[in-house]
Amino acid sequence: MDRVTTGEDLLEERRRRRRAGDPHISPEGREILLRLTTGDLMDDFQAALDADLEADPVLGGHDTDDEA
């Protein structure tokens, strides 16, 4: 008989994956992420983040209420 998956099972699986590292990121993908966040692409990545934060009031924490 198959076992029913519970919320506790899902949480345990998530914890297991987090402890093991993300299996969905290939070594090549990991290298690109490192370049984006700490390497030669860091300045471009930061500029793109800053532009997103400026353009999106929710992400940037801007006040969305217009004061009249």
N, C-alpha and C positions, 0 to 999 in steps of 0.2 A: 504494500500500500504506500502511495506517495505521501510525503509529509507536506503539510500546508506551511507555506512561508509566512512568518509573522513579522510584525514590525521590529521585534527584537532581533530576529534573524537578519533582517536587512541592515539594521544598525551595526551588528557584529561584522557583517560582510564589508560594510563601509570602513569600519575601523581597521579590519584586516588589510584592505587595499591601501589605506592611508599609511599604515605602518610599513607596508611592502614597497611603497612608491607607486606612482601612476604607471600601470602597465600599457597604457594607450600611447605614451610618448616614446617614440623611437629614439635611439641614440642621436640620430641626425636632428630630430626635432628638439631634443634637449640642448644640443649645441647651438641651435638657432635661438632658443629662449635665453641661453646664457649670453649670447652676443647682444640680444635686444636689451637685456636688463643690466649687464655689467661690462659689455665689450664695446666693439667699434660701432655698433648700431645704437648705443645707449642714448646719444643726443637726439637722434631721429625719433626714437621711441618716446622719449620724454616730451619732445615737441608735439607729437601726435596726441599723447595723453593730455597735455595742457590745452590743446585745441579742442579736444572732446569735452573737457571740463568747462571750458569757457562757453562752448556752444550749447551744452545741455544743462538746463537749470537744476534738474534733479541730481545729476552726477556731480555737478559743481557746487551744490549746496547754496545756489543763489536763491534769493527771496523771489518767489513766483507771484506774489501779490503785488499788483501795481498800486502804489500809493498816490492818491489823487489830491 
